[in-house]
Amino acid sequence: MTASLRFEGSYRGQAATLDPATRLECKICWHVYDPAEGCEVWQVPPGTPFTALPDHWRCPVCDGARDQFMVLDGGAPEARPASAAAEPDVDPRLLAIARDVPGKLEAAFREIHAGQMRGVPMVNETLSVKAVGFRVHEGRVLGMLITPWFMNLILLPGPDEDWSHLATGAKDLVEFPSGFYEFLAAQRPEVGAYKACSLFSPMFDFSSMLQAVETAQAALVALFDPAHREPGVPSAEIRRRREAELAAKEAAQPKLPDLAPEGEPEAEDGAEALPQTLVPPPERSRREMIFGRSARPAGAP
């Protein structure tokens, strides 16, 4: 009876045919289990083959059963499912980006952590650097990068796209089922041009790396959930308003006064006005609780 619930082409418990280094992918949420990394959510140490996972192990992102994992790469030819040819074609260059860039990002930001960010007060030293959940998305590669000082969505260009001309910090609104998100252009010698959307910074909301990883995984799932889109305003209008707001801010930026000018006016209620950076934030919506204050819906006040 249970076999009928399994996806065609899934793992199906065929332990004898899997190489210990084989990576497998969940057919529900695309989470990849890499034996070289293990699984922090289930406290599985690095070097654990998929076939040696504990019996209670399930997908750490969608809670799917292991039977729903399919071979991604690294196994013997006979381990690949017979129906693999029926899977939608994906540019192998994109798969290579999704496979190789996370490690390059981790190496680059570990070096930054040990050098430029050493001793900086905004660094949460209980955390480390980790790339989470990188996958192909609409001809590009999307994933999450966790560091001790930020958690960012990372969007990498497709193999035929050139983002090298984008100025660092250039803004772009990218739409997902849960809404629009503001990405900033960035460059790293190790990976080239990419775009980043800040979800959390600094990272003092997190007391452990496991908590940060679980949040990153949950955010990646929620990103594609329309239930998290703020209701009431059509997407096209949200985008138009936000683009106009960004253009106005950029035009006015050179004329901005100091953050704490002398003689700053008092608040309307008679209380002493606080500098802009210290004004308490508004109550957080369900969307902000998942994605952080940095990812408020585009067009929000």
N, C-alpha and C positions, 0 to 999 in steps of 0.2 A: 504493500500500500504506500509506504513512504517513498518508494522509487518514483512514483508518478508525480511527486511534488518537486523533483529535482529538475534543474534546467538541463536542456540538451547541451552536451559538450562540457558538463561540469566535471569536477574532480572525481566524485563518486567513490571515494575511498580506495582508489587503485594505488596503494602505497608502493607496490613492487615496481611500478613503471616510472616513478618519479626520482629524478636525480636530487640529492640532498640540497643542491644550490638552486633548485627551481623556484622561481617567483610565481605566485598565483594571484589572480585578480577576482574580486567579488563581482558577480554579474549584476548585482542590484545597485551598488553605489560606486563601483570601480576602485574600491580600496585595494591596495596592493600589499600582500604579505611578502616581505623580503627576508629570507632566513639570515642574511648577513646583519640585519637590524633587529630581528626579534620583534616583540610586541610589548611596548611599555604599558599599555592599558591592562593587559592580562599578566604583566610581569614575566614575560617570556624572554630569557636572555638571548643576546645575539648569538648566531651560530646554530640556532635550533631549526632543523628542517621542518617543513610543513607537516610531514608525516609523523613527526615526534611531538606535535602540539598536544597539550593535555585534552582529555575527553570533553571538558566543559568549555573549551575555547570556541568563541563565535566571532564573527566580524566585529571589530571594535567600533566601527562607524554606524552600521545599520542593524547590527545584532543578528545578521543572517547566519544560517548554519554553514559549516565548512563544506558541505556537499555542493553549495552554490558557487564555489570558487573554481575558476578555470585556469589552466596553464597559460602563463603569460610569456615566459622565456626561460632559458637555462636548463630545461629538461632534455631527456633523450627524445629523439624524433618520435618514437612510438608512444610517448607520453602525451603528445598533442592531440586534442580531441578531433575526431573524424569530421565534425561539423565546422571546424575552424574556417574552412573555405567559404562557408555561408555567412560568416561574420562580415559586417560592413568593412569595406576597405579603408584602412587608415594609412596615411603617408608614413612610410618607415622612417623618414627624416623627423617627423613629429615624435614618433615613439622614441627615437634616439635622444631628442631634446628632453623629453619627460624622464628618461632614464638617467641621463648624464648630468643635466644641469643642477638638480638638487644637491648632489655631492659637491659640485663646484661652489654653489652658494654657501653651503655649510663650511667648507674650507676657508672661503674668503671672509666670512663673518666671524669665524673662530679667531682668525688672525687679527681682525679689527678688535674683537673683544680683548684679546691678550695685549694689544698695543694701544690704539687710540682711545679705547673706552676703559682702560685700566684705571681704577680708582675714581671714576666719574660717579657722582652721587646718584644719578638716575638709573644706574645699573643694579638690577636685582641679582645678586651673586648666587642665589639659590637655583637659578635657572641656567640653561646652557643653550647652544645653538642647534636647531633641528629644522629640516625641511619636511613638511607633512603633506601627504595626499596629492602629489603632483600627478596630473592627468591631462590627456588631450581634451580640449574644449573648443569647438567651433573653429577648427583650423589653427588654434594656438595652444599653448600649454599653460595651465592654471594650477596653482598650489598655494600653500601657506608657508611662510618663513617665520620661525620663532627665534628670537634672540633674548638675552637678558634685559634689553631695553625697548624692544618693540615686538609686536605681532602684526605682520603685513600679509595681505593677499598679494601674490606675485603673478603677473601676467607676462608671458614671454611670446614674442612674435612668431608667426609661422615661418617656415623655411624660405618662403618667397617674399617675405616682408622685410623692409629695411626701416628700422626706427632710429638709426644712428644720427639722423638729422635733427631729432627732437632735442630741444634744450632741456637740460636737467631742471626738473621742477615744473615742466609744462603740464598743464592739467588736461584730463580727458574724462568724460563721463561714460562709463561702461554699464550697460543694462544687463541684469540677470533677472530670473523670475521673481526674486524678492525685491527688486527695485534697482535704482541707479546708484552707482558708487563712483566716488571721485578718485581717480588714479593719477599719480605723478610720475613723469618720466624720470628714469634713472639710468646710470651707466656703471658697469663694473668691468674691469679688464678681463676678469675670469669668464664672464658670461655674456658680455656685450650689453646692448640696450634692452631694457625691460620697463614695465610699469608696476608701481606699487600702490596699494591702498592700505592706509594705516587703520587698523582695528583697535589696537591697544598700545599706548605709550604714555608714560612708562609702564612697567609691568609689575607693579607692587600689589596688584589685585591677586596675584598668583603666589601661593606658598610652596608649590612644588612643580617640578617639570611635568609630572603626570597630569596635574590639573591643567597646565597650559596646553599640553598635547590634546587632552580630551576636549578642551574648549575649541581648539583649532579644528579638530575633526567635526565637532558639532556645527561650527560655523560654516564649514564647507558644505555640509548637508543642507543647512538652513538657507544657504545662499540660493539654492535652486527650489526653494519652497515658496510658492506664491502667497502662502498664508502670512508671510512676514512683510509683504508689501503694505505700506501705509495706505489706507483707503481714503477716498474722498477727492483726489485730484488725478485726472488722466495723466498717463505717463508722458505724453508729448508735451503737455503743459508744464509738468514738473521739470522736464529737461529744458524747455525754453526759459523758464524762470531761473533755473540754476545757471545756465550759460550766461544769461544777462547779468546775474549777480557776480559771477566770476569775472566777467569782462569789466564790470564797474569797479570791483576790488583791485584788479590789476592796474586799471587806469589811475586809480587814486593812491596806489601804494607808495610812490615816491614822496607824496605830500603828507604822509602820516606823521602825527606829532609823536613825541616821546611817550612811552607807556605810562609814565607817572609825572605829567607836567605840573609845575607849580600852580597853585590856585585852582585845582580841579574842582568843579562845582559839586555841591552836595546832592545826594539823592533826593528824589521828590518827597520821600517820607521824612526828610530832615536828618536822616542818618548820614554819617560820613561816607562818601562814595569810595568804593574799593577800586584798585587798579583793575583794568579789564581782565587780566589773566587770573584774578582771584575771585571773580564773580561766581557764586555757586551756580552749577549747571542746572538746567531744568530737569524735572522728573523724567527718568529714563523710561522709554517705551519698551515693549517686549522685544522689538527689533534691536534696540540699543543694548539690552541686557545680553543678547547673543553676540552681536557684532562689535560692541563697544561704542563709546561716544563719538569716536572718529568716523564712524560709518553711519551717521544719522542720514535719514532719507534726503536725497537731493531736493532742494527747494524748501527744506524745513527752516524755520527762523533760527 
